[in-house]
Amino acid sequence: QQLRALSSQKRLTECLQLYSSPSHDELRDAHHGSIVVDCCARCGDVIEAEGVVIGMLEGAARQQQESNAYFWNDSSSGNHYKRVPIQAWTALLKAYVHSGEISKADSLFEYLMTSSSASSGGSGKKR
């Protein structure tokens, strides 16, 4: 609850500190990670949002990425779609749109549509 309150108040620094605190290991799960990604999106910090999603993918500490890297398209890491909840992907998509990174938003949207369709066995409509 504290993490959600910090997110809704756009208190990014405190949200990230609570999420990454060693004394709060129980907060580093997919649900709480999604809340942190949403807070990053609300605060306009795309780099931190990407870092949290990457940390969720790795199941470990956050890692910095170049701001133009489309890490979800890295085929060497397997299917990212199933390893991160849709809430986190949606929050990251929101962060890209709000920050004007439309090419990243478009690429992520296409990835999510394709991955969602493939994992459900559907035919996946193209835009």
C-alpha positions as CSV (number, residue, x, y, z in Angstrom):
1,Q,0.0,0.0,0.0
2,Q,2.8,2.4,0.8
3,L,4.4,1.9,-2.6
4,R,1.0,2.6,-4.4
5,A,0.6,5.8,-2.3
6,L,4.1,7.0,-3.2
7,S,3.3,6.3,-6.9
8,S,0.0,8.1,-6.9
9,Q,1.7,11.1,-5.2
10,K,4.5,11.0,-7.8
11,R,7.2,10.6,-5.2
12,L,9.6,8.7,-7.5
13,T,12.8,8.9,-5.3
14,E,11.0,7.5,-2.3
15,C,9.2,4.9,-4.4
16,L,12.5,3.6,-5.9
17,Q,14.2,3.6,-2.5
18,L,11.4,1.6,-0.9
19,Y,11.4,-0.9,-3.8
20,S,15.1,-1.4,-3.9
21,S,15.6,-1.4,-0.1
22,P,17.2,-4.7,1.1
23,S,14.8,-4.6,4.1
24,H,11.9,-4.8,1.7
25,D,12.8,-7.8,-0.4
26,E,9.1,-8.9,-0.5
27,L,8.4,-5.8,-2.6
28,R,10.5,-6.9,-5.5
29,D,7.9,-9.0,-7.3
30,A,6.0,-8.5,-10.5
31,H,3.0,-6.7,-8.9
32,H,5.1,-4.2,-7.0
33,G,7.5,-3.7,-9.9
34,S,4.5,-2.7,-12.0
35,I,3.6,0.0,-9.5
36,V,7.1,1.3,-9.6
37,V,7.1,1.4,-13.4
38,D,3.8,3.3,-13.3
39,C,5.4,5.8,-10.9
40,C,8.3,6.3,-13.2
41,A,5.9,6.8,-16.1
42,R,3.9,9.4,-14.1
43,C,7.1,11.2,-13.3
44,G,8.5,11.1,-16.8
45,D,11.5,9.0,-16.0
46,V,11.7,6.5,-18.9
47,I,15.2,5.3,-18.1
48,E,14.2,4.3,-14.6
49,A,11.0,2.7,-15.9
50,E,13.1,0.6,-18.4
51,G,15.5,-0.3,-15.6
52,V,12.8,-1.7,-13.4
53,V,11.4,-3.7,-16.3
54,I,14.9,-5.0,-17.1
55,G,15.3,-5.9,-13.5
56,M,12.1,-7.8,-13.6
57,L,13.3,-9.6,-16.7
58,E,16.6,-10.5,-15.1
59,G,15.0,-11.3,-11.7
60,A,17.9,-9.3,-10.2
61,A,19.1,-5.7,-9.6
62,R,18.1,-3.0,-12.1
63,Q,20.5,-2.4,-15.0
64,Q,21.1,0.7,-17.1
65,Q,20.3,0.5,-20.8
66,E,21.0,2.9,-23.6
67,S,17.8,5.0,-24.0
68,N,17.4,3.9,-27.6
69,A,17.8,0.2,-27.0
70,Y,14.7,-1.9,-27.7
71,F,15.5,-4.5,-25.1
72,W,12.2,-6.4,-25.5
73,N,13.2,-7.4,-29.0
74,D,16.4,-9.1,-27.8
75,S,15.7,-12.6,-29.1
76,S,18.6,-14.1,-27.1
77,S,16.6,-13.7,-23.8
78,G,13.6,-15.7,-24.8
79,N,10.0,-14.6,-24.5
80,H,10.0,-11.5,-22.4
81,Y,6.2,-11.1,-22.6
82,K,5.4,-13.9,-20.1
83,R,8.1,-12.8,-17.6
84,V,6.7,-9.3,-17.0
85,P,3.1,-8.6,-16.2
86,I,1.0,-6.7,-18.7
87,Q,0.6,-3.9,-16.2
88,A,4.3,-3.2,-16.3
89,W,4.4,-3.3,-20.1
90,T,1.4,-0.9,-20.2
91,A,3.1,1.5,-17.8
92,L,6.3,1.4,-19.8
93,L,4.2,2.1,-23.0
94,K,2.6,5.1,-21.2
95,A,6.1,6.4,-20.2
96,Y,7.2,6.3,-23.8
97,V,4.1,8.1,-25.1
98,H,4.2,10.8,-22.4
99,S,7.9,11.4,-23.0
100,G,7.4,11.7,-26.8
101,E,9.4,8.5,-27.6
102,I,6.8,7.4,-30.2
103,S,9.1,5.0,-32.1
104,K,9.8,3.1,-28.9
105,A,6.1,3.1,-28.0
106,D,5.2,1.8,-31.4
107,S,7.8,-0.9,-31.3
108,L,6.7,-2.0,-27.8
109,F,3.1,-2.0,-28.9
110,E,3.8,-4.2,-31.9
111,Y,5.9,-6.5,-29.7
112,L,3.1,-6.8,-27.2
113,M,0.5,-7.5,-29.9
114,T,2.6,-10.1,-31.5
115,S,3.6,-11.8,-28.2
116,S,0.1,-11.7,-26.9
117,S,-1.2,-13.3,-30.0
118,A,1.5,-15.9,-30.1
119,S,1.1,-16.9,-26.5
120,S,-2.7,-17.2,-26.8
121,G,-2.6,-19.1,-30.1
122,G,-4.5,-16.3,-31.8
123,S,-3.9,-14.9,-35.2
124,G,-3.0,-11.4,-34.1
125,K,-4.3,-8.6,-36.2
126,K,-1.8,-6.2,-37.8
127,R,-2.4,-2.5,-37.6
